[in-house]
């Protein structure tokens, strides 16, 4: 099994622990630190797990919430089955190994014309 790295985003929980329950509670503190985000961007930052995050925004969040990165981001390793080459002399057949068989044309008697009995 190969390990795939992933993460959990705990911004909402950290905010709640600091008494910040509305997503708009972050707008003014972010603006004070030079980070100008729209209300929808702040909402997505809090509610969804960000795929990309500016380091300036991350550092501002750590400063605003007075927390460490490990409180905000939890690394998680997910086990995934390894899809690799099959062993010599056997093993599982993958979809890519399946090929259609070529049709064989064999010589037979010529067909009788219609109407002949």
N, C-alpha and C positions, 0 to 999 in steps of 0.2 A: 504494500500500500504506500502510495506517495502522499506527502503532506501538502495540502494547499493552504496557504496563509490567508486569513481573513481577519475581520475586526468587528467589534461591537462599539457603537457610538452611544455614549452615556450623557450627552449634553443635557437632555431634558431632566434626567435624574439628578445631575449635579446642580442644575438651576433650582430644582425643587428643594434640594437640601439647603440651599442658600436663601430660600424664601422668594424665589423668582418663579412665578407660575404662568405668566403671560409671555408669549414670544416677543411682544413689543418691549418688554423690560430690558432687552439687550440693545435696542436701537440707539438710545442715548449714550450708554457707556461705550459702545463701538464707535460712535461718531466722535466722542471725546478723544479717542485714540487714533483718529484719522481714518477710520474704516466706515465708508458710507455705503450701506446696503439698503435696498428697498424693503418694504415690509414683507413682501412675498419671499424675497431672498432670505431674510431672517427667519421667517416661518419655516421654509424648507430646511434651513440649517439646523433648526431645533427639532423638527418633526421627522425628517428623513435622514438617512445615513448618507453623508456626502461622499461622492466618488473622488472628487478633487477638492482640495482645500488649500487656500493660500496660507503660507507660513505666517504672514502678518496677521491674518484673521485668527489663526490658531494661537499665536502668542497673545493676541488681544483677549481672546476667550480665557486663556490661562490666567491672565492678569486680572480680568474682571471678576472671575469666579474664585480667584485665589486658590487654585488647585494645581495638581501636577498632571502631566500628560497621561500617566497611567490611570488616573481617575476618569479622564475624559475618553480615552481610547483603550479598549481592551483587545489585545491581539488574541486570535483564536486559530488553532490549527485544526483543519478538517481533513479527515482521512478520505482519500479517493482511491478506488481500485486502479491499478496500473494497467493501461492498455498498451501492450507491446507486441513484439513479434512472438509467434508461436514457437514452441520447442521443436527441434529437429526430430522427425519421426512420429509426429502426432501432435496432439493438442487441439485446442478449439479452433473452429473455422469461423473466421470473421466474414462479414458481408462482402468486404472487398475481395475475398478469396473466391467467391462464387462467380462462376462464368457460365454462360449458356453453352449447351452442347451443340456442335455444328450438325446440321441435318445431313443425313447420308442418302444419296440417291442410288438406288440399286436397279440393275437391268431386269426388267420383267417383260412378259409378253406384251406386244403392242395391244392397246385397248381396241376392242371391236367397235366399229362405227355404230352409231345408234340405228336402231331399226332392224339390225340383224339379230337374229335370234338365238 
